[in-house]
């Protein structure tokens, strides 16, 4: 009679520990995603990442859809450096300034004279890219560059 009671108590204790772990991590995730974003949180290195893999058709097999790596560095002096390295080793890069601001209490980043690289890179296509900044529950900072493709820049930790 004592052995089943001991097992039941141990299982109950284990369940409480696991439940506490879930609650603590949920609260930490909520606090992270609801903290106030400031400029210092954005400074660092980012990698381009597809959240949703696009269905690539024959007429889309160039430029940003071709593969390779996208890298973005946001520097504390307000400058950025963008580098796109294609699978064949060709490198397209760009550098200019960036700005952080809040619009309707939403953190926004603006990249000046920016364009996603492609082999058909056209300097005339450079422009201002303003994007909302997001905090993910897995402690990531990211902003969406191409919503239709689910293409994000995600900060490396």
Long-range contacts (C-beta under 8 A, 24 or more apart in sequence): 29-137, 29-138, 30-137, 32-135, 32-137, 32-139, 33-135, 33-136, 33-137, 35-135, 37-107, 37-133, 37-135, 37-141, 38-100, 39-100, 40-76, 41-141, 42-74, 42-100, 42-109, 42-133, 42-141, 42-155, 43-74, 43-75, 43-76, 44-73, 44-74, 44-141, 44-155, 44-156, 45-71, 45-72, 45-73, 45-155, 45-156, 46-71, 46-72, 46-73, 46-74, 46-142, 46-153, 46-154, 46-155, 46-156, 47-71, 47-72, 47-153, 47-154, 47-156, 48-72, 48-145, 48-151, 48-152, 48-153, 48-154, 49-142, 49-151, 49-152, 49-153, 49-154, 50-149, 50-150, 50-151, 50-152, 51-150, 51-151, 51-152, 52-149, 52-150, 53-150, 54-149, 54-150, 62-118, 62-119, 62-120, 63-116, 63-117, 63-118, 63-119, 63-120, 64-116, 64-117, 64-118, 64-146, 64-149, 64-151, 65-149, 66-118, 66-119, 70-116, 70-117, 70-153, 72-153, 74-98, 74-109, 80-111, 80-114, 82-111, 82-114, 82-117, 84-116, 84-117, 84-118, 86-119, 90-119, 92-117, 92-118, 92-119, 92-121, 93-117, 94-126, 100-133, 106-132, 107-132, 107-133, 108-132, 108-133, 109-133, 109-143, 116-145, 116-146, 116-151
